[in-house]
Amino acid sequence: MANLQPRRASLETRPEFLRNAVGLQYKTGNVVLDVSKLTPGTPVYGGTAVHYNETSQMYEPVVAETPATMVGAVLTRDHTQVIAGQNPMVGALTACNAIEDRCTGVTANFKDAVKGRIVFDV
């Protein structure tokens, strides 16, 4: 069930992680992040690498051990604040031109999983 508890959050701004707007493709219906895989009280910034967990049916951050065969690898588009007990819904990009240094959680396996969709070089 979706999180239907609206809230306002004030987050520090970060530099834009997108190189340009060419070829942007958004995931239809956004993604729901699994709060049990995140630290409450911390922000999740746009440009965070996440993937779909078929067991929990939610998205979770990519970590070093996440295999290249991960399902539904995307970059979050929006910033959100992690609140205990609430699984936030955020926009996500399935294709874009991103600046790797401004993204979070991008690993070699993530790059393999999104090859041809999310471009990190010029």
Secondary structure, 3 states (H helix, E strand, C coil): CCCCCCCCCCCCCCCCCECCCCCCEECCCCEEECHHHCCCCCEECCCEEEEEECCCCEEEECCCCCCCCCEEEEEECCCEECCCCCCCEECEEEEEEECHHHCECCCHHHHHHCCCCEECCC
